[in-house]
Amino acid sequence: MSTGNTANILVATVDSTVCIKLEGRANFASSVDFKRLVNGMREAGNQRFIVDLSACQIMDSTFLGMLAGLGTRLSSESLPPEERPIELLNPSERVADLIDNLGVSNLFNIVSCDTRPEVAYAAAGTDGTSTSKLDLSRNCLEAHQILMDLNPDNVAKFKDVAKFFADEVKRAEDQG
């Protein structure tokens, strides 16, 4: 599982809103750092997130599954889109299609606009924790299970992927 060519994650906090900019490829490897960042910001008391996707070339199903999992934990479907705690700003057509095709667009406030917030982004520091192959496999399994739980149409798309990662996790745990 190669982790090269992952998204650059930038972050800024404005009042109690966390602005995160993804540059490049939001994939399975960058999903672990993103998840750690969001969970850390939540523990610090932040509950609103704007994810600027204007420079995100592509997003894979693992990253989207992890993002959808965060969306379900932070939001209620009864909230109108503009009040949902995760706002996705300026997704490319390709990323917007993925979000729509996997049936999770209802979890986010998706905004397309010409102006972006003027914030001073900084590189999101990692906590120094390296991501093991087992952690990557667990994250990939969890993300695909979330996508299948949220939309029954995704079961046919991801059941083999989920089985592969479940087998990888079991194999690694048996060896460990």
N, C-alpha and C positions, 0 to 999 in steps of 0.2 A: 504494500500500500504506500505509494509515493505521496509525500505531503508537499512537494514543491509546487510553486505557482499558486500560492494562496493569497487571499485578500489582505490588503493593508488595512488595518483597523485604526481609525482616528477617533478621538473622543473630545468632547467639550461639555461642560455643565453650565447651563444658563438658568439661574434661579434653581428650581427643583426639577428642571427638565434636562435629561441627558441626550445630547446630540451625538450620534455615532455616524461616521461616514465610512462606507466600504468602498475601497478602490481595488479593482481587479476582479479576481475570481473568488466568490463566496462559496467555498466548498467544504467538504467533510472535515478537512484539517483545520480550517479557520473557524469552523463552527464551535470547536471546543473553547478556543480563546474568547470568542464572542459570548458564549454562554457564561464563562467565568466572569467576564466583564459585566454583563447585565446582572448576574446574581450578586456580584460585589456591590454594584451601584444600588441594587434593591436593598441589600443589607444596610447600606448607608442611609436609607430612607427615601431614595428616589423611586418614583412610581410611574413617571411619564418618560417615554423614549421616542425620539425622532431618529429614524434610520434613513440617512441620505444615500440613496441608491443610484444617484446620477452618474457615478463613475464605476458602478458595479457592472462588469462586462457580462457576467453569467452567474447564476446561482444554481447549485445542484440540489437534488432532492433531500440530501442529509441536512444541508444548511437550512432549507425551507422547513423541513420537519422540526428541527430544533427551534426555529423562529416561531413556528405554529404552536409548539409546546409552550413557549414563553407567553405567546398571545393568549392561550387558553388559561394559563395560570394567573395572568394579570387582568383578564377582562371577563366581562359577562356579555353574552350574546344579546342581552336585552338593552345594552348601551347603544345609542346611535353612533354611527361611524366616527363622527367628529369628537366624540368623548372617549373613544377607545384609547387605552394607554400606550399603544404602539402605533406610531404613524410611519408609514413608508413613503418617503419623498422621492418623486421622480424616478420610478423604476423604468428601465428600458422596456421596449415592447416585448422582448424575449423573456425578461424576468416577470413582467406583468402577466404574460401568457402562462408561464409556469404556475404562478400563484393562483390564477383563475382555473387552469386546467386541473389542478390538484384539489380544487374545492376548498381553499382556506382563505379566500379574500375577505370573507365575512369577519375574520378575526382582527382585521387591521383597518385603520383609516388610511386609505391610499390616496395620496395627493400628487397631482402633477401641476407644476407651476413654473413660471419663468424665473422667478426670484427665489433665491435660497437664503436661509438665515445667515447673517454676518456673524459668524462665531470663530473664535481662535481655536482651531483643532490642534491637538497634540497627539503624537503616537500613543496608542493605548499600551501601557506597560503590561507585560505579563507578570504573573506572580512568581516567576522563576521555576514554575512547575513544568517539567517536560511532559509531553503527552506520550504515553506508552501505546503500543499497538493494541493492547487490551482495552485501554481507555477509548481509543478511536473506534474500535469495534463495538464497544458498549454504546457509545454515542450514536454511531450509525444505526445500530439496532433500535435504540430508543426513538430516534427521529423517524424511522420508517414505520415503526409501530404506531406512533402518533398520527402520521399521515393516514394509515389504514383505519385507525379508530375514528378519525374525524370525517372520513369520506369512504363509504363502502366501495365506491368505484376504484379506489386506490389499492384494494386488496389484490386484485388481479395484476396490477402493475408492480407491486412490491413484495408479494409473498415469497418469491424466490430470493430476493435480496435479503429480506428479513431472515429467512432460513439460513442463508450463507453466513450472515453476521452472528446469528444465534449459535451456529456450529463453531465459528471462530472463537466466540466468547467461551463456550464450553471447553473447547480444546485448550485454550490458553489457561483457563482456570484449573483444568485437570493437570496441566504441566506445572502450574505454579504452586 
